[in-house]
Amino acid sequence: LGNIEEFSGPPNAWIQNSFGYHMPSLIGSIEAGLYGVYSGHFSPLNGVLWTMRKEMIGSVIIYVISRLFPRRYLIPAFLIAAAATFRSSEYLGFPLGALLQETWRTGLMRDSKWFWIMTFALSICLAFDWTGGYFEPMNAIAGTSFLSRDLLKITAAVLLIYSIMTSVPLRWILNTSIPQFLGRISFALY
């Protein structure tokens, strides 16, 4: 249970860039993966685990809202939660995603023949990193104090999910075997 580097030989480029030559012990690795990520510590072996704490808090918020409010009040409750988290781009996606799901469940969101194409195209425009200067108006919008790049990315994600939810062709594509397989293994790849 000593230092992992004793057994691994020279570290590869990813390990070197992530945390240099210092490798945590096996016990330190287990601690970082099991509870260290929830207590706010950085995981030296997997840099993306910092999101686990935010995902846990956001999921608990949605769960509590879903349990506290009757179904007929969930849409207003999720709207209030979205307004409350508007300034926190880390948590805004949770109530917006729950709002999309609830509007679909209640039948307020319906299939669209053409509108999904516009929302899909707009989501791509907002999500794309236009730092190359190809789309200067987007850089001007993102630079304002009200609309940050994070808010643009969240808006793009909501529009993308909306376009998929309201498009029969997009849902059909995503229900084929290859996207389904990639969806099942995506967390493991992440």
Disulfide bonds with the S-S distance in Angstrom:
none
